[in-house]
Amino acid sequence: MPEQLSPETQELRIQCQQFAREVMCAQDRADPVLARKNIRAASKDLGLFGMTQPSSLGGSQADQLTLTMVRETLAAENAPFMDAVFGPSPGVLGGVDDPLRSSHLLPLLAGEKRGSFGFTEPDDVESPTRGIIQGKTLRVTGQKSYVTGGADADFINTLVQIEDRGPSMVVIDKDLAGVDLEQKFSSLDGSHHAAFRFHDVEVPLTHVIGEPGKGLPRAMRQIGDTRLLIAATAMGYTLWVLELLTNHLKSPDKSGQPRGDKDVVRWRYAEQRIKAYAARSMLYRTARLADSGENIVNEAMAAKVFITEQVGDLVDTAIQLVGGSALIEDHPLAQLYRQVRAWRLAEGASDVLRLNIGRGILELDKGRI
Ligand SMILES: Cc1cc2nc3c(=O)[nH]c(=O)nc-3n(C[C@H](O)[C@H](O)[C@H](O)COP(=O)(O)OP(=O)(O)OC[C@H]3O[C@@H](n4cnc5c(N)ncnc54)[C@H](O)[C@@H]3O)c2cc1C
């Protein structure tokens, strides 16, 4: 539970609160490039930047409990430019040897190259992105539809169905002949994505990550790892919204009575606190299980589904209880309404994760209560 953190982690929590208030919130939002640069520099000084990078590659890899606490604390201040705090993590490139280690992994971690993740395909696609091995080359054809940061990336870690081998993760450099950036778009939360088409792209066979045909578990591990971080950030926003709502309900309405005096308002508020309590307990338990070396695939799915759905419901309820002013475009609740919505689809749609959790226990006897 968040109450039982070590003295060092508690100290770090105070430093993160100060960092969020004095560095992140103090940046000029009109100049995001400079703001991100300043935050990155300050994050390195505080030791946050390397926490998502392995020690063997020069990072200061933190355990899941610490990372959970840091993310929750920064989000609980509703601090802007969250994406600038942590350095790029290896993702599916974790553990690769040369040549990919020197050509892509190390430049990625140093911020010299940008990677992206190509997994999702358009709904109307005729066949999955496929590859044929021809000598020392893999010839790739297909489409990917929702590649976050794809337009600015140098390469796409792409799920490719290799003939006679099976699903594999392949590094596709964007400057290769036959890689077409078909569309750039933004989603409701403000993040940027791209759709790609691959026409007979000749990729060096050395760009297959790991063994051909063993890419799906690697891709799913990458997706699974991000579920806990989404849950932690969603939990931080929960704390922020609850504080806003608490202050609002303590303040008087036009009759002079505190807004929270009305039974129905109080009931709705209490309901949100009950769910937030369950969510936070779930989050910290899952982080501790991960650090003890347990397989948390099911628990991370459960935490992601529950916490992203509860923060969506909370923001919606908070807007209802605050009233029309909360819907004015630049009101923080209006902004959070847009921001938290994407999480119920990104890194696994809630319904699909529910199916997986059901399958985990009914068919594989996996998962805890
Ligand atoms: C902000 C954001 C960032 C993203 N970034 C990336 C990225 O970097 N790389 C990437 O590859 N993708 C990315 N995605 C795509 C994301 O992974 C998909 O949107 C998500 O997995 C859902 O897939 P889909 O959109 O194809 O919808 P579908 O799979 O068509 O699902 C739509 C709905 O259909 C139902 N459904 C689907 N399958 C089943 C089933 N088996 N059983 C029952 N019901 C089902 C569910 O209700 C589901 O919500 C991103 C998405 C968002 C919103």
Ligand as a Chemical Component Dictionary entry (heavy atoms), coordinates in Angstrom:
data_LIG
# 
_chem_comp.id                   LIG 
_chem_comp.type                 NON-POLYMER 
_chem_comp.pdbx_formal_charge   0 
_chem_comp.three_letter_code    LIG 
# 
loop_
_chem_comp_atom.comp_id 
_chem_comp_atom.atom_id 
_chem_comp_atom.alt_atom_id 
_chem_comp_atom.type_symbol 
_chem_comp_atom.charge 
_chem_comp_atom.model_Cartn_x 
_chem_comp_atom.model_Cartn_y 
_chem_comp_atom.model_Cartn_z 
_chem_comp_atom.pdbx_ordinal 
LIG C1  C1  C 0 -3.943  6.789   -27.874 1  
LIG C2  C2  C 0 -3.718  5.499   -28.623 2  
LIG C3  C3  C 0 -2.416  5.100   -28.914 3  
LIG C4  C4  C 0 -2.187  3.915   -29.648 4  
LIG N1  N1  N 0 -0.889  3.593   -29.985 5  
LIG C5  C5  C 0 -0.663  2.500   -30.737 6  
LIG C6  C6  C 0 0.683   2.169   -31.161 7  
LIG O1  O1  O 0 1.652   2.895   -30.889 8  
LIG N2  N2  N 0 0.858   1.063   -31.923 9  
LIG C7  C7  C 0 -0.175  0.258   -32.263 10 
LIG O2  O2  O 0 0.076   -0.742  -32.943 11 
LIG N3  N3  N 0 -1.454  0.525   -31.894 12 
LIG C8  C8  C 0 -1.727  1.640   -31.149 13 
LIG N4  N4  N 0 -3.013  1.946   -30.786 14 
LIG C9  C9  C 0 -4.113  1.117   -31.244 15 
LIG C10 C10 C 0 -4.714  0.290   -30.125 16 
LIG O3  O3  O 0 -3.805  -0.707  -29.731 17 
LIG C11 C11 C 0 -6.045  -0.274  -30.657 18 
LIG O4  O4  O 0 -6.928  0.829   -30.879 19 
LIG C12 C12 C 0 -6.668  -1.244  -29.679 20 
LIG O5  O5  O 0 -5.881  -2.394  -29.508 21 
LIG C13 C13 C 0 -8.058  -1.688  -30.168 22 
LIG O6  O6  O 0 -7.937  -2.212  -31.476 23 
LIG P1  P1  P 0 -8.828  -1.609  -32.649 24 
LIG O7  O7  O 0 -8.769  -0.133  -32.613 25 
LIG O8  O8  O 0 -8.434  -2.318  -33.897 26 
LIG O9  O9  O 0 -10.322 -1.981  -32.273 27 
LIG P2  P2  P 0 -10.979 -3.422  -32.348 28 
LIG O10 O10 O 0 -10.000 -4.511  -32.094 29 
LIG O11 O11 O 0 -11.779 -3.471  -33.597 30 
LIG O12 O12 O 0 -11.937 -3.360  -31.091 31 
LIG C14 C14 C 0 -13.063 -2.472  -31.035 32 
LIG C15 C15 C 0 -14.056 -3.093  -30.092 33 
LIG O13 O13 O 0 -14.550 -4.307  -30.635 34 
LIG C16 C16 C 0 -14.786 -5.247  -29.580 35 
LIG N5  N5  N 0 -13.896 -6.397  -29.767 36 
LIG C17 C17 C 0 -12.757 -6.466  -30.480 37 
LIG N6  N6  N 0 -12.217 -7.707  -30.434 38 
LIG C18 C18 C 0 -13.043 -8.450  -29.696 39 
LIG C19 C19 C 0 -13.040 -9.800  -29.321 40 
LIG N7  N7  N 0 -12.061 -10.640 -29.639 41 
LIG N8  N8  N 0 -14.099 -10.225 -28.564 42 
LIG C20 C20 C 0 -15.071 -9.374  -28.195 43 
LIG N9  N9  N 0 -15.107 -8.077  -28.527 44 
LIG C21 C21 C 0 -14.119 -7.612  -29.268 45 
LIG C22 C22 C 0 -14.476 -4.528  -28.283 46 
LIG O14 O14 O 0 -15.632 -3.964  -27.760 47 
LIG C23 C23 C 0 -13.516 -3.435  -28.710 48 
LIG O15 O15 O 0 -13.504 -2.336  -27.822 49 
LIG C24 C24 C 0 -3.283  3.105   -30.051 50 
LIG C25 C25 C 0 -4.579  3.487   -29.705 51 
LIG C26 C26 C 0 -4.821  4.663   -29.016 52 
LIG C27 C27 C 0 -6.235  5.060   -28.689 53 
# 
loop_
_chem_comp_bond.comp_id 
_chem_comp_bond.atom_id_1 
_chem_comp_bond.atom_id_2 
_chem_comp_bond.value_order 
_chem_comp_bond.pdbx_ordinal 
LIG C1  C2  SING 1  
LIG C2  C3  SING 2  
LIG C2  C26 DOUB 3  
LIG C3  C4  DOUB 4  
LIG C4  N1  SING 5  
LIG C4  C24 SING 6  
LIG N1  C5  DOUB 7  
LIG C5  C6  SING 8  
LIG C5  C8  SING 9  
LIG C6  O1  DOUB 10 
LIG C6  N2  SING 11 
LIG N2  C7  SING 12 
LIG C7  O2  DOUB 13 
LIG C7  N3  SING 14 
LIG N3  C8  DOUB 15 
LIG C8  N4  SING 16 
LIG N4  C9  SING 17 
LIG N4  C24 SING 18 
LIG C9  C10 SING 19 
LIG C10 O3  SING 20 
LIG C10 C11 SING 21 
LIG C11 O4  SING 22 
LIG C11 C12 SING 23 
LIG C12 O5  SING 24 
LIG C12 C13 SING 25 
LIG C13 O6  SING 26 
LIG O6  P1  SING 27 
LIG P1  O7  DOUB 28 
LIG P1  O8  SING 29 
LIG P1  O9  SING 30 
LIG O9  P2  SING 31 
LIG P2  O10 DOUB 32 
LIG P2  O11 SING 33 
LIG P2  O12 SING 34 
LIG O12 C14 SING 35 
LIG C14 C15 SING 36 
LIG C15 O13 SING 37 
LIG C15 C23 SING 38 
LIG O13 C16 SING 39 
LIG C16 N5  SING 40 
LIG C16 C22 SING 41 
LIG N5  C17 SING 42 
LIG N5  C21 SING 43 
LIG C17 N6  DOUB 44 
LIG N6  C18 SING 45 
LIG C18 C19 SING 46 
LIG C18 C21 DOUB 47 
LIG C19 N7  SING 48 
LIG C19 N8  DOUB 49 
LIG N8  C20 SING 50 
LIG C20 N9  DOUB 51 
LIG N9  C21 SING 52 
LIG C22 O14 SING 53 
LIG C22 C23 SING 54 
LIG C23 O15 SING 55 
LIG C24 C25 DOUB 56 
LIG C25 C26 SING 57 
LIG C26 C27 SING 58 
# 
